[in-house]
Each structure stands twice: as structure tokens, then as C-alpha cells.
Amino acid sequence: MQKKIKDIIIAFDGHSSCGKSTLAKQVAKELNYTYIDTGAMYRAVTYWAIKNNFVQNKNINVEALKSSLKNIEITFQKDDTGKQSTFLNGENIEKQIRSLEVSNSVSYISELDFVRKKLVALQQAMGKNKRIVMDGRDIGTVVFPNAELKIFMTADVDVRAQRRYKELIEKGESVQFEEVKANIEQRDKIDQNRAISPLKKADDAIVLDNSRLTRQEQFEKVMNLIYEKFSIK
């Protein structure tokens, strides 16, 4: 029998390609909570910018992108199997936003203050009734600084690069391991040093290094923590 827990917000932050989304989805499903993939939201804006030629060799037409944001709607929908996908203006763009092309530009789009302001407001609105699991870079520090549980995920860069490389190859992408690793290292550098909402661990966050943990092991570790702290007696 599933244990009952209090209505809370669970925030997953951490470095890129740490498996935040995978773990957050597992936790949300187990608790029957709503899962919000904030990284997908930034990727959706990045895909929009690329599609509309606002990004050329990492040079961003900031004014054009800013004026166009009022024309986009980002939503999440589940199919009959329960798999959640990202939709941009009614179009399923889940596959497109996971490409290396989007990965190479998403950190530059994410550091724009007007992009973060718009998406943070959307994310906060999604969490007004709690019972959500949200993952990203600044959930526990900016979006929901009062979240009841904050997990900061990390892993060795080589481990993260190998996981991401395998994922892209399985999706049919033509990439090299060193290219993927360089992308992750660059994203880490940008995320940690941007002026707006840099990636950092919240003071009250619990660190989860999953370099040597299986998906099942990390899932069980987090669920045991949740039940220990928030079960309704």
C-alpha cells in the first residue's frame, strides 16, 4: 500500500546530464504528483529561437526573441502510456528539443533575463497548489526557495558525458563522445557563472552524487528520504 505524504513541493537542481528529469519523473509517478520539466521549457524557447533564425552561430537576436515570446505557449501532455512530452504552440517538440543543436545553445538562451523572468513566473504558477516535482537549475534557490524538499544532483563529468552520449546514439544522433563532453563542460561553466540565477546548491539542499548509483538505487534513496520526512502518521 502506498504511503501518504503531506502536500509538498520537491525541487531537483543540479548539473546538466545528471539524470534529474529521469529521477524526478520516477518520484512524481510514485507519489501521483505533477512533474514539471523546466529544462524542457528553456529548450522549447531555444528551439523556437533556432527555428525562427534568432540564433546564428551562438549569436542571438535578443530583441527579436524578446518581442516574440508573447507568441509562444509551452505545455506538457501525456500520451496513453503516461509518457509526458513537451508541446510548443500545440506541436510535440520532445524529440527536437533533445538534439545537440538545441543543447549547444540552451545555456545562452537561459541566461537572458527576460527569458528567465517569463519562465519562472510560469513555473511558480504551476506550483501554487503544491503536489509537484520540478527539476532544473534554480528551482530550490529562485523558483521555489521555500520548497519543502530540495535535492541537488551531481556526478563526475565523464559519467555524465557517457550517459548523454549513449542517450543521443540510441536516438539516432550522429555525435562523438568528446563533442558531448565538451558541451557538458561548457554548459556547466555558463550555468555556474551567469549573472541571472546561476546554478548553485541551496543551503538546505541535500546533495545526491549518483556517479556510482543505478537508477533504482538513487530512486529508492530519495523515496526513503521522502517517506521518512513527510509521511502522514
C-alpha positions as CSV (number, residue, x, y, z in Angstrom):
1,M,0.0,0.0,0.0
2,Q,1.4,3.4,-1.0
3,K,2.2,5.6,1.9
4,K,0.5,9.0,2.1
5,I,2.7,12.1,2.4
6,K,2.0,15.8,3.1
7,D,1.3,18.1,0.1
8,I,4.8,19.4,-0.7
9,I,7.0,20.8,-3.5
10,I,10.0,18.7,-4.4
11,A,12.8,20.6,-6.2
12,F,15.6,18.8,-8.1
13,D,18.5,21.0,-9.1
14,G,22.0,20.1,-10.3
15,H,24.4,19.9,-13.2
16,S,23.4,19.0,-16.7
17,S,23.0,15.3,-17.7
18,C,22.8,14.1,-14.1
19,G,19.5,12.3,-14.7
20,K,17.4,14.9,-12.9
21,S,14.5,14.5,-15.2
22,T,14.6,10.7,-15.0
23,L,14.6,10.7,-11.2
24,A,12.0,13.5,-10.9
25,K,9.6,11.6,-13.2
26,Q,10.0,8.4,-11.2
27,V,9.3,10.3,-7.9
28,A,6.3,12.1,-9.4
29,K,4.8,8.9,-10.7
30,E,5.3,7.1,-7.4
31,L,3.6,10.0,-5.4
32,N,1.0,10.7,-8.1
33,Y,2.4,14.3,-8.2
34,T,2.6,16.5,-11.3
35,Y,6.1,16.6,-12.9
36,I,7.4,19.8,-14.4
37,D,10.5,19.7,-16.6
38,T,11.8,23.2,-16.5
39,G,14.8,22.3,-18.6
40,A,12.4,21.4,-21.4
41,M,10.8,24.8,-21.1
42,Y,14.2,26.5,-21.7
43,R,14.9,24.1,-24.5
44,A,11.5,24.9,-26.1
45,V,12.4,28.6,-26.1
46,T,15.8,27.7,-27.6
47,Y,14.1,25.6,-30.3
48,W,11.8,28.5,-31.1
49,A,14.7,30.8,-31.4
50,I,16.6,28.5,-33.7
51,K,13.5,27.7,-35.8
52,N,12.9,31.4,-36.3
53,N,16.6,32.2,-37.1
54,F,17.1,34.3,-33.9
55,V,20.3,32.2,-33.3
56,Q,23.2,32.2,-35.7
57,N,26.4,30.6,-34.5
58,K,25.5,31.3,-30.9
59,N,24.8,35.0,-31.7
60,I,21.3,35.8,-30.5
61,N,19.0,38.4,-32.0
62,V,17.9,39.4,-28.5
63,E,15.3,42.0,-29.4
64,A,13.6,39.7,-32.0
65,L,13.4,36.9,-29.4
66,K,12.2,39.2,-26.7
67,S,9.3,40.6,-28.8
68,S,8.3,37.1,-30.0
69,L,7.9,35.5,-26.5
70,K,4.3,36.7,-26.3
71,N,3.6,34.3,-29.2
72,I,4.6,31.1,-27.6
73,E,2.7,28.7,-25.3
74,I,4.6,25.8,-23.6
75,T,2.6,22.9,-22.3
76,F,3.1,19.3,-21.2
77,Q,0.9,16.5,-22.3
78,K,0.8,12.7,-21.5
79,D,0.0,10.0,-24.1
80,D,-2.0,6.9,-23.4
81,T,1.1,5.2,-21.9
82,G,1.6,8.0,-19.4
83,K,4.7,9.3,-21.2
84,Q,5.0,13.1,-21.0
85,S,6.0,15.3,-23.9
86,T,6.7,19.0,-24.4
87,F,4.5,21.0,-26.7
88,L,5.2,24.4,-28.2
89,N,2.1,26.1,-29.6
90,G,0.3,22.7,-29.9
91,E,3.2,20.9,-31.6
92,N,5.0,18.0,-29.9
93,I,8.7,19.0,-30.0
94,E,10.0,16.5,-27.5
95,K,12.5,14.9,-29.9
96,Q,13.6,18.2,-31.4
97,I,14.5,19.8,-28.1
98,R,16.8,16.9,-27.1
99,S,19.1,17.4,-30.1
100,L,22.7,18.5,-29.7
101,E,21.9,21.7,-31.7
102,V,19.5,22.8,-29.0
103,S,21.9,21.7,-26.3
104,N,24.6,23.8,-27.7
105,S,22.5,27.0,-27.5
106,V,20.2,26.4,-24.5
107,S,22.6,27.8,-21.8
108,Y,23.0,31.1,-23.8
109,I,19.2,31.4,-24.1
110,S,18.7,30.5,-20.4
111,E,20.9,33.3,-19.2
112,L,18.8,36.0,-20.8
113,D,16.9,37.8,-18.0
114,F,13.6,38.3,-19.9
115,V,13.5,34.5,-20.7
116,R,14.1,33.5,-17.1
117,K,11.6,36.0,-15.9
118,K,8.8,34.7,-18.1
119,L,9.5,31.0,-17.4
120,V,10.0,31.4,-13.7
121,A,6.6,33.1,-13.5
122,L,5.0,30.2,-15.4
123,Q,6.8,27.7,-13.1
124,Q,5.7,29.4,-9.9
125,A,2.1,29.5,-11.2
126,M,2.3,25.7,-11.8
127,G,3.3,25.1,-8.2
128,K,0.7,27.3,-6.4
129,N,-1.2,24.2,-5.2
130,K,1.9,22.2,-4.3
131,R,2.0,18.4,-5.1
132,I,4.6,18.9,-7.8
133,V,8.1,17.7,-8.6
134,M,10.1,20.2,-10.6
135,D,13.7,19.9,-11.9
136,G,16.0,22.5,-13.3
137,R,19.0,24.7,-12.4
138,D,17.4,27.2,-10.0
139,I,14.3,25.6,-8.6
140,G,15.4,25.5,-4.9
141,T,17.1,28.9,-5.0
142,V,14.9,31.1,-7.2
143,V,11.7,29.4,-8.3
144,F,10.7,27.8,-5.0
145,P,13.2,28.8,-2.3
146,N,10.7,27.6,0.3
147,A,10.3,24.1,-1.2
148,E,9.9,21.5,1.5
149,L,12.5,19.2,-0.1
150,K,15.4,20.2,-2.2
151,I,17.8,17.7,-3.9
152,F,21.0,18.9,-5.6
153,M,22.2,16.2,-8.1
154,T,25.7,15.9,-9.4
155,A,28.0,13.3,-10.9
156,D,31.5,13.1,-12.4
157,V,31.7,14.8,-15.8
158,D,32.9,11.7,-17.6
159,V,30.0,9.7,-16.2
160,R,27.5,12.4,-17.3
161,A,29.1,12.6,-20.8
162,Q,28.9,8.9,-21.2
163,R,25.2,8.8,-20.2
164,R,24.4,11.6,-22.5
165,Y,26.4,10.2,-25.4
166,K,24.6,6.8,-25.0
167,E,21.2,8.6,-25.0
168,L,21.9,10.5,-28.2
169,I,23.3,7.5,-30.0
170,E,20.2,5.5,-29.1
171,K,18.1,8.3,-30.5
172,G,20.0,8.0,-33.8
173,E,22.1,11.2,-33.4
174,S,25.5,11.3,-35.1
175,V,27.8,12.6,-32.3
176,Q,31.2,12.0,-30.9
177,F,31.9,11.4,-27.2
178,E,34.4,14.2,-26.9
179,E,31.9,16.6,-28.5
180,V,29.2,15.7,-25.9
181,K,31.7,16.0,-23.0
182,A,32.8,19.5,-24.3
183,N,29.2,20.5,-24.5
184,I,28.5,19.5,-20.9
185,E,31.6,21.2,-19.6
186,Q,30.7,24.4,-21.4
187,R,27.1,24.3,-20.1
188,D,28.4,23.8,-16.6
189,K,30.7,26.8,-16.9
190,I,27.9,29.0,-18.3
191,D,25.3,27.8,-15.8
192,Q,27.5,28.4,-12.8
193,N,28.8,31.8,-13.9
194,R,25.8,33.6,-15.4
195,A,24.7,36.8,-13.8
196,I,21.0,35.8,-13.6
197,S,20.1,32.8,-11.4
198,P,23.4,31.0,-11.6
199,L,23.5,27.3,-10.8
200,K,24.3,26.8,-7.1
201,K,23.2,24.5,-4.3
202,A,20.6,25.9,-1.9
203,D,21.9,26.0,1.7
204,D,19.2,23.5,2.8
205,A,19.5,21.2,-0.2
206,I,20.6,17.5,0.1
207,V,23.4,16.5,-2.2
208,L,22.9,13.4,-4.3
209,D,26.1,12.2,-6.2
210,N,24.9,9.5,-8.5
211,S,28.2,8.7,-10.2
212,R,28.1,5.2,-8.8
213,L,24.4,4.7,-8.3
214,T,22.0,2.8,-10.5
215,R,18.7,4.5,-11.3
216,Q,16.9,2.1,-9.0
217,E,19.3,2.8,-6.1
218,Q,19.0,6.6,-6.4
219,F,15.2,6.3,-6.6
220,E,15.0,4.2,-3.5
221,K,17.3,6.5,-1.7
222,V,15.2,9.6,-2.4
223,M,11.9,7.8,-1.7
224,N,13.1,6.6,1.6
225,L,14.1,10.2,2.5
226,I,10.6,11.5,1.4
227,Y,8.7,8.9,3.4
228,E,11.0,9.4,6.5
229,K,10.5,13.2,6.5
230,F,6.9,13.7,5.1
231,S,4.8,10.7,5.7
232,I,1.4,11.3,7.3
233,K,1.3,9.3,10.5
